[in-house]
Amino acid sequence: AQRSALDQEVSADVVGIASIIQSAGEAAGAQTTIGSASEGPADPQSGASILSVAVQSTGTFAQVWRAAQLFEALPLPSDVQELDFEEVPNATGGSWQLTAHINALTSSQTSS
C-alpha cells in the first residue's frame, strides 16, 4: 500500500509538475511563469529522476513572499533549491520579482 502511494506521488509528468508550481504562485496573487525545466538522469533502481524547474513570480512583496511559502509546501515530492527576491526598479506600486529553483521527483520519463 505504501509503495503504490509513493508511486502515485512521483508519477506526475513535466506538464503536471509545472502546472502545480504555476498554480501555487498564482494562488498567492503573483503573476507566475515557468522559465525552464530540465530532467536529470533516471535512477536505475527506482526509475525516478529529478526535474529541475526555474519559475518567476512578480507582484507585491507580500504576494511573492506568499508564493515562496507555497513553493515550499507543494503537494508533490519537491525541494526548493534557491529563492531570489528582487525589487523591480521603476515599477509603480513597489513590484517585486521572485526567481525560484525547485527540484521535483518524478517517475514519468520525458526522453526516450
TADA-V991161 format. One record per helix or strand. SS is the DSSP state (H for helix, E for strand). FROM is the first residue (numbers start at 1). TO is the last residue. If there is no record, write none. Layout:
ss:SS from:FROM to:TO
ss:SS from:FROM to:TO
//
This chain:
ss:H from:2 to:9
ss:H from:14 to:27
ss:E from:31 to:39
ss:E from:49 to:59
ss:H from:61 to:72
ss:E from:78 to:87
ss:E from:96 to:106
//
